[in-house]
Amino acid sequence: MKARMHTRLTRSERGSSLVEVALFMPVLLTLMLGVVDFGRAYYEANEVMGAAHAGAVFGSQNPTDTTDMQTVATDNAKDVPGISSTASYGCECSDGTGASVSCASPPSCSTTTEVYYVKVKASASYSPIVPWPRFGTSFTIAETVEMRSSVP
């Protein structure tokens, strides 16, 4: 009788699935948190990139209006908390040499023509749900877009 009871207890699988779930649950939760954090960071990076692009597109038509370039960039990413942007414009030779910020003194282009450009940088600080190793508690997502302008 005692041997039969011992055999029955050692062969019983009651509760083994509960132990398996308890062992696997931390791995599953860590994986899910990683996926959610990566998705949030990817979304924010896309918003920051779109904001910089929108500011540069506006600036390509209004190259000297840096204030409105920044406004367009930050207004384009209203879902991103704490987004900021900077904008500048300038002149350069069409081959990329001889740049001049704000066209204060036009570059001397020997064989090429003078073109105008705008540059918009948008950035935001991202804080993950969990402070992952090597990433810390927050990091900056930034994007710079530079476009040539046909309007002087």
C-alpha positions as CSV (number, residue, x, y, z in Angstrom):
1,M,0.0,0.0,0.0
2,K,2.8,2.4,0.9
3,A,4.7,1.6,-2.3
4,R,1.5,2.1,-4.4
5,M,0.9,5.5,-2.8
6,H,4.5,6.5,-3.4
7,T,4.3,5.5,-7.0
8,R,1.0,7.4,-7.5
9,L,2.5,10.6,-6.0
10,T,5.7,10.4,-8.1
11,R,3.7,9.8,-11.3
12,S,1.1,12.5,-10.7
13,E,1.4,15.5,-13.0
14,R,-1.0,17.6,-11.1
15,G,0.4,21.1,-10.7
16,S,3.3,20.6,-13.2
17,S,1.7,23.0,-15.7
18,L,1.4,25.6,-12.9
19,V,5.2,25.3,-12.2
20,E,6.0,25.6,-16.0
21,V,3.9,28.8,-16.3
22,A,5.5,30.2,-13.1
23,L,8.9,29.6,-14.6
24,F,8.1,31.0,-18.1
25,M,6.0,34.0,-17.0
26,P,9.0,36.3,-16.2
27,V,10.5,35.6,-19.6
28,L,7.2,36.3,-21.3
29,L,6.6,39.5,-19.4
30,T,10.2,40.8,-20.1
31,L,9.7,40.0,-23.8
32,M,6.4,41.8,-24.0
33,L,7.7,44.9,-22.2
34,G,10.6,44.9,-24.7
35,V,8.2,44.8,-27.6
36,V,6.1,47.6,-26.2
37,D,9.1,49.8,-25.4
38,F,10.6,49.2,-28.9
39,G,7.2,50.0,-30.5
40,R,6.9,53.3,-28.5
41,A,10.4,54.3,-29.4
42,Y,9.9,53.5,-33.1
43,Y,6.7,55.5,-33.2
44,E,8.4,58.5,-31.5
45,A,11.3,58.3,-33.9
46,N,8.9,58.3,-36.9
47,E,7.1,61.3,-35.4
48,V,10.3,63.2,-34.9
49,M,11.5,62.4,-38.4
50,G,8.2,63.6,-39.9
51,A,8.3,66.8,-37.8
52,A,11.8,67.6,-39.1
53,H,10.7,66.9,-42.7
54,A,7.5,69.0,-42.4
55,G,9.6,71.9,-41.1
56,A,12.1,71.6,-44.0
57,V,9.3,71.4,-46.6
58,F,7.8,74.6,-45.2
59,G,11.3,76.1,-45.2
60,S,12.0,75.2,-48.8
61,Q,9.2,77.7,-49.7
62,N,10.0,80.2,-47.0
63,P,13.7,79.9,-46.4
64,T,14.2,82.9,-44.2
65,D,11.3,82.2,-41.8
66,T,13.1,80.1,-39.3
67,T,10.5,80.8,-36.5
68,D,7.7,79.3,-38.6
69,M,9.9,76.3,-39.7
70,Q,10.3,75.5,-36.0
71,T,6.6,76.0,-35.3
72,V,5.6,73.7,-38.2
73,A,8.0,71.1,-37.0
74,T,6.7,71.0,-33.4
75,D,3.1,71.3,-34.4
76,N,3.5,68.3,-36.7
77,A,4.4,66.0,-33.8
78,K,1.9,67.0,-31.1
79,D,1.8,63.4,-29.8
80,V,5.4,63.6,-28.8
81,P,5.9,65.2,-25.4
82,G,8.7,67.7,-25.1
83,I,9.6,67.9,-28.8
84,S,11.8,70.8,-29.8
85,S,13.2,72.0,-33.1
86,T,15.8,74.4,-34.5
87,A,16.0,75.8,-38.0
88,S,18.5,77.6,-40.1
89,Y,19.0,78.6,-43.7
90,G,21.9,79.5,-45.9
91,C,23.5,79.7,-49.3
92,E,26.0,77.3,-50.9
93,C,27.4,76.5,-54.3
94,S,25.5,73.9,-56.2
95,D,28.4,71.5,-55.9
96,G,28.1,71.7,-52.1
97,T,31.2,73.9,-51.5
98,G,31.4,77.4,-50.1
99,A,28.4,77.4,-47.7
100,S,27.3,80.6,-46.0
101,V,24.9,80.4,-43.0
102,S,22.0,82.9,-43.3
103,C,23.5,84.1,-46.6
104,A,25.3,86.8,-44.6
105,S,28.2,86.8,-47.2
106,P,27.3,84.9,-50.4
107,P,29.8,82.2,-51.3
108,S,32.0,82.7,-54.3
109,C,31.2,80.0,-56.7
110,S,33.7,79.6,-59.5
111,T,31.9,77.3,-62.0
112,T,28.6,76.5,-60.2
113,T,25.6,78.6,-59.3
114,E,24.5,79.7,-55.9
115,V,21.6,77.8,-54.3
116,Y,19.7,78.2,-51.0
117,Y,19.2,75.5,-48.4
118,V,17.2,75.1,-45.2
119,K,18.0,72.8,-42.3
120,V,15.6,71.7,-39.5
121,K,16.5,69.6,-36.5
122,A,13.8,68.1,-34.4
123,S,14.5,66.2,-31.1
124,A,12.7,64.7,-28.2
125,S,13.6,62.8,-25.1
126,Y,12.3,59.2,-24.8
127,S,11.8,57.5,-21.5
128,P,11.2,53.7,-21.7
129,I,8.8,51.9,-19.4
130,V,11.6,49.9,-18.0
131,P,15.2,51.2,-17.7
132,W,16.9,48.7,-19.9
133,P,20.6,47.9,-19.5
134,R,22.8,50.1,-21.8
135,F,19.9,52.5,-22.5
136,G,19.4,54.1,-19.1
137,T,16.3,55.9,-18.0
138,S,16.0,58.1,-21.1
139,F,17.7,59.0,-24.3
140,T,17.3,61.6,-27.1
141,I,15.8,60.9,-30.4
142,A,16.8,63.4,-33.0
143,E,16.5,63.9,-36.8
144,T,18.0,66.6,-39.1
145,V,16.6,67.3,-42.5
146,E,18.3,69.5,-45.0
147,M,16.6,70.6,-48.2
148,R,17.5,72.9,-51.1
149,S,15.2,75.8,-51.7
150,S,14.3,77.3,-55.1
151,V,13.2,80.6,-53.4
152,P,15.9,83.0,-52.4
